[in-house]
Amino acid sequence: MLVVSDASEPPFPGEPTVITIGAYDGIHLGHQAVISEVRAQAEARGARSAVVTFDRHPADIVRPESAPRLITDHDQRLEMFERMGLDVAVVLPFDEAQSQEPALSFIERVLVKCLDTKLIVVGVDFHFGRNREGNVALLREIGVTYGFEVAPLVLVPRHDGISEPVSSTAIRRALAGGNVELASAMLGRPFEARGVVVQGDQRGRLLGFPTANVEVPNRVCLPADGVYAGWFERPNGDVHPCAINLGRRPTFYEHADSSLLEAHLIDFQGDLYGERAQVRFAHFLRSERKFDGIDALVSQLKSDVENARELLGA
């Protein structure tokens, strides 16, 4: 997949394109349905397939005080776009100037001149441009002039009895409640956090449960504090079952500044420091709590690891 950040040069000169546009945070089941339709329509028309997205979440600029934490970081999004078979990802810098660009100007500059767009596939609730003035109706109106069509797709429903569509907001809400199973169901894959394994206080090793302390960027959304069963992937592709503690370790710290992600790799011995880790959350085990002493904590850790082992079939 080609990745470009400059819309002034067409990535495929003289070739028509079927596109979609959006922040695509999470690339959940709804996003995947749109991208699959882009691929299918591009193949049917003998055109290129593309996604137009941004180098950061637009809310970081438009409303920084309430900008959401990211479900997928930049690298994850690009990996998934490529895995889904798109020909090009146009990743535009999103700054104050971009946030003020009128919808018509954006269409002419990016969709027409850069991509020679013939079809735009989006969700029925799609909005874009300055003050979210662009929508499906506007795209259809302008498409008559510039020769492109618009295919709005019905939003993908949730399958847990809740009458709302799959959305990044719903996924963040599930994670905030520790419901990683529901978040993963809406994502169509286990929720994953990435970061570098850093030196910790090595207390887990002293307790007989060494952990990899994974430093996750602050901009990334994490589940609620608690203990989870999941999977730990190393850079070489090795995947290990693990028990994950996400929290502020109240047994040892009265007031920790932030939550720490610690993964105990089951039946593993080795040095992980400095490695980039991919930690996938599979099951919620219990909430974080303060223990009366070390013995009570160790007993609970043994139970957590065995529960994780059983749930993961490890």
Wavefront OBJ file of the C-alpha trace (Angstrom):
o trace
v 0.000 0.000 0.000
v 1.246 3.444 -0.921
v 1.186 6.056 1.865
v 1.259 9.723 0.847
v 0.902 12.944 2.836
v 0.949 15.480 -0.010
v -2.301 15.953 -1.897
v -0.680 18.177 -4.511
v 0.627 15.172 -6.461
v -1.746 12.412 -7.652
v -0.541 9.019 -6.380
v -1.860 7.300 -9.529
v -1.887 9.891 -12.345
v -4.575 9.238 -14.931
v -6.251 6.463 -12.919
v -9.729 6.818 -11.351
v -10.234 6.093 -7.670
v -12.910 4.801 -5.312
v -12.394 6.353 -1.889
v -13.575 6.730 1.661
v -12.805 9.563 4.077
v -12.542 9.697 7.850
v -10.482 9.588 11.026
v -10.952 5.801 11.144
v -9.966 5.475 14.791
v -10.364 1.832 15.742
v -11.153 0.532 12.250
v -14.072 -1.295 13.821
v -16.703 -3.468 12.088
v -18.470 -0.400 10.685
v -15.230 0.959 9.240
v -14.373 -2.468 7.868
v -17.715 -2.668 6.050
v -17.011 0.659 4.348
v -13.469 -0.327 3.349
v -14.657 -3.685 2.021
v -17.191 -1.854 -0.158
v -14.461 0.495 -1.398
v -12.368 -2.508 -2.423
v -15.291 -4.256 -4.127
v -16.387 -1.151 -6.040
v -12.826 -0.339 -7.102
v -12.338 -3.836 -8.446
v -15.659 -3.728 -10.303
v -14.755 -0.398 -11.915
v -11.116 -1.134 -12.664
v -10.160 1.722 -10.338
v -7.765 2.267 -7.458
v -8.964 2.029 -3.844
v -8.057 4.738 -1.339
v -8.683 6.069 2.136
v -8.300 9.753 2.921
v -7.473 10.236 6.590
v -5.411 12.437 8.880
v -2.169 12.287 10.849
v -4.058 12.894 14.112
v -7.624 12.837 15.327
v -9.295 16.067 14.127
v -10.665 16.615 17.641
v -7.090 17.208 18.832
v -7.270 20.529 16.960
v -10.995 21.307 16.869
v -11.786 20.551 20.530
v -8.565 19.609 22.330
v -10.164 19.879 25.765
v -12.433 16.914 24.988
v -10.470 15.037 22.324
v -10.902 11.263 22.728
v -8.038 8.904 23.405
v -7.101 6.775 20.414
v -8.283 3.195 20.047
v -5.675 2.591 17.353
v -2.454 4.549 16.977
v -1.169 5.809 13.624
v 0.901 2.698 12.844
v -1.969 0.345 13.690
v -4.314 2.184 11.334
v -1.849 2.003 8.458
v -1.203 -1.692 9.102
v -4.917 -2.435 8.990
v -5.483 -0.362 5.857
v -2.752 -2.348 4.149
v -4.052 -5.667 5.498
v -7.472 -4.853 4.041
v -5.951 -4.384 0.610
v -6.255 -0.654 -0.055
v -4.020 0.746 -2.794
v -3.240 4.063 -1.110
v -3.693 5.885 2.189
v -3.651 9.655 1.832
v -2.669 10.838 5.311
v -3.180 14.588 5.454
v -1.651 16.774 8.178
v -4.503 18.074 10.324
v -3.757 21.510 11.745
v -5.661 24.734 12.344
v -5.579 25.617 8.642
v -6.976 22.214 7.671
v -9.738 22.534 10.254
v -10.864 25.779 8.576
v -10.827 24.512 4.984
v -14.309 24.716 3.429
v -15.829 21.419 2.309
v -15.907 22.482 -1.352
v -12.224 23.414 -1.318
v -11.341 20.058 0.255
v -13.330 18.192 -2.398
v -11.698 20.044 -5.268
v -8.150 19.843 -3.874
v -8.082 16.259 -2.599
v -10.907 14.246 -4.121
v -10.915 15.709 -7.618
v -7.409 16.969 -8.427
v -5.399 14.492 -6.379
v -7.454 11.309 -6.629
v -9.775 11.703 -9.659
v -12.527 10.249 -7.481
v -15.373 8.379 -9.184
v -17.142 6.999 -6.108
v -17.127 7.969 -2.418
v -18.201 5.322 0.108
v -19.068 6.622 3.600
v -21.488 6.008 6.446
v -24.888 7.696 6.231
v -23.947 10.013 9.129
v -20.700 11.222 7.526
v -19.632 14.854 8.041
v -16.455 16.716 7.102
v -14.960 20.146 6.457
v -15.108 23.401 8.371
v -17.799 23.266 11.066
v -18.762 19.815 9.725
v -20.548 21.545 6.861
v -19.889 18.697 4.447
v -22.237 15.693 4.379
v -23.668 13.096 2.017
v -26.153 15.560 0.484
v -23.395 18.068 -0.292
v -21.164 15.385 -1.778
v -23.981 14.248 -4.063
v -24.689 17.801 -5.148
v -21.055 18.540 -5.975
v -20.597 15.110 -7.511
v -22.930 16.080 -10.347
v -20.433 18.780 -11.353
v -17.255 16.784 -10.871
v -18.423 13.397 -12.052
v -18.369 11.287 -8.922
v -21.068 9.276 -7.145
v -21.725 8.789 -3.438
v -22.627 5.485 -1.762
v -23.774 6.017 1.844
v -23.816 2.786 3.842
v -26.169 1.970 6.699
v -24.270 1.821 9.994
v -23.391 -1.644 11.316
v -25.585 -2.555 14.330
v -24.306 -3.931 17.586
v -25.155 -7.540 18.429
v -25.548 -7.244 22.197
v -29.134 -6.066 22.293
v -28.284 -2.357 22.371
v -30.077 -0.355 19.696
v -27.142 1.736 18.542
v -24.564 1.183 15.817
v -20.983 0.082 16.260
v -18.902 3.216 16.800
v -15.590 4.387 18.211
v -17.524 6.120 20.997
v -19.294 2.888 21.961
v -15.963 1.046 22.004
v -14.388 3.647 24.291
v -17.408 3.372 26.578
v -17.021 -0.405 26.749
v -13.314 -0.095 27.537
v -14.028 2.465 30.246
v -16.218 -0.169 31.918
v -13.586 -2.891 31.563
v -15.752 -4.748 29.062
v -12.967 -5.788 26.714
v -15.082 -8.632 25.342
v -17.696 -6.181 24.032
v -15.043 -3.774 22.737
v -13.350 -6.637 20.897
v -16.670 -7.793 19.428
v -17.249 -4.337 17.956
v -13.669 -4.167 16.691
v -13.863 -7.615 15.132
v -10.558 -8.490 16.853
v -9.086 -8.315 20.371
v -8.492 -4.807 21.659
v -4.748 -4.155 21.582
v -2.375 -1.705 23.281
v 1.191 -1.168 22.132
v 4.278 0.187 23.812
v 7.897 -0.386 24.795
v 8.876 -2.670 27.687
v 10.629 -0.488 30.255
v 12.415 -1.009 33.553
v 10.051 -1.164 36.534
v 10.569 -1.549 40.270
v 10.920 -5.345 39.773
v 8.501 -5.999 42.618
v 6.711 -8.625 40.557
v 9.923 -10.616 40.233
v 10.381 -10.547 44.000
v 6.826 -11.830 44.437
v 7.440 -14.675 42.008
v 5.434 -13.105 39.181
v 7.812 -11.119 36.950
v 6.042 -8.690 34.652
v 6.809 -6.751 31.494
v 6.028 -3.097 32.160
v 4.667 -1.760 28.888
v 4.858 2.013 28.477
v 1.750 2.953 26.487
v 1.548 6.514 25.082
v -0.837 8.799 26.959
v -2.925 9.429 23.841
v -3.935 5.765 23.652
v -7.217 4.579 25.150
v -6.907 1.791 27.735
v -9.493 -0.349 29.539
v -10.535 0.352 33.118
v -8.039 -0.504 35.834
v -8.204 -4.183 36.641
v -6.780 -7.612 35.903
v -7.254 -9.239 32.512
v -6.281 -12.348 30.573
v -4.713 -11.722 27.206
v -1.911 -12.237 24.771
v 1.543 -10.658 24.503
v 3.203 -10.483 21.089
v 6.931 -9.848 20.715
v 8.592 -8.173 17.695
v 9.652 -11.572 16.331
v 6.013 -12.669 16.157
v 6.083 -14.959 19.197
v 2.771 -14.791 21.086
v 2.507 -15.694 24.770
v -0.544 -16.018 27.038
v -0.438 -13.530 29.881
v -2.170 -12.128 32.921
v -2.380 -8.345 32.642
v -2.549 -5.938 35.547
v -3.616 -2.448 34.602
v -3.725 -0.008 37.467
v -2.057 2.038 40.184
v -0.993 -0.819 42.502
v -2.791 0.415 45.632
v -1.198 -2.273 47.822
v 2.158 -0.503 47.429
v 1.318 3.073 46.451
v -1.089 5.405 48.186
v -1.462 7.844 45.317
v 0.108 6.776 42.016
v 0.055 9.424 39.289
v -1.084 7.113 36.510
v -1.998 3.556 35.686
v 0.685 1.076 34.680
v 0.271 -1.819 32.276
v 2.087 -4.921 33.521
v 1.931 -8.262 31.737
v 2.991 -11.537 33.347
v 3.842 -13.937 30.535
v 2.719 -17.381 31.615
v 5.504 -20.013 31.675
v 7.997 -17.583 30.118
v 11.540 -16.716 31.095
v 13.619 -14.154 29.270
v 14.611 -10.515 28.868
v 12.032 -8.253 27.208
v 13.485 -4.837 28.045
v 13.475 -2.395 25.149
v 11.201 -4.530 22.984
v 8.022 -3.163 21.435
v 5.084 -5.182 22.706
v 1.565 -5.733 21.446
v -0.750 -6.592 24.354
v -4.194 -7.968 23.450
v -6.955 -7.998 26.036
v -9.177 -11.083 25.907
v -11.060 -11.385 29.243
v -11.749 -9.280 32.312
v -10.797 -11.166 35.488
v -11.382 -8.758 38.360
v -11.192 -5.148 39.490
v -8.028 -3.763 41.049
v -8.037 -3.637 44.830
v -5.767 -3.067 47.804
v -4.627 -6.157 49.726
v -3.917 -6.391 53.452
v -0.453 -7.826 52.927
v 1.997 -9.582 50.613
v 0.676 -13.076 51.333
v -2.867 -12.129 50.351
v -1.590 -10.459 47.194
v 0.549 -13.449 46.167
v -2.375 -15.812 46.746
v -4.561 -13.674 44.504
v -1.861 -13.434 41.818
v -1.647 -17.228 41.719
v -5.410 -17.385 41.251
v -5.298 -14.698 38.537
v -2.645 -16.556 36.572
v -4.519 -19.840 36.788
v -7.763 -18.170 35.730
v -5.976 -16.574 32.789
v -4.376 -19.883 31.850
v -7.758 -21.632 31.863
v -9.604 -18.927 29.907
v -6.853 -18.753 27.282
v -6.433 -22.514 27.017
v -2.742 -22.117 27.764
l 1 2 3 4 5 6 7 8 9 10 11 12 13 14 15 16 17 18 19 20 21 22 23 24 25 26 27 28 29 30 31 32 33 34 35 36 37 38 39 40 41 42 43 44 45 46 47 48 49 50 51 52 53 54 55 56 57 58 59 60 61 62 63 64 65 66 67 68 69 70 71 72 73 74 75 76 77 78 79 80 81 82 83 84 85 86 87 88 89 90 91 92 93 94 95 96 97 98 99 100 101 102 103 104 105 106 107 108 109 110 111 112 113 114 115 116 117 118 119 120 121 122 123 124 125 126 127 128 129 130 131 132 133 134 135 136 137 138 139 140 141 142 143 144 145 146 147 148 149 150 151 152 153 154 155 156 157 158 159 160 161 162 163 164 165 166 167 168 169 170 171 172 173 174 175 176 177 178 179 180 181 182 183 184 185 186 187 188 189 190 191 192 193 194 195 196 197 198 199 200 201 202 203 204 205 206 207 208 209 210 211 212 213 214 215 216 217 218 219 220 221 222 223 224 225 226 227 228 229 230 231 232 233 234 235 236 237 238 239 240 241 242 243 244 245 246 247 248 249 250 251 252 253 254 255 256 257 258 259 260 261 262 263 264 265 266 267 268 269 270 271 272 273 274 275 276 277 278 279 280 281 282 283 284 285 286 287 288 289 290 291 292 293 294 295 296 297 298 299 300 301 302 303 304 305 306 307 308 309 310 311 312 313 314
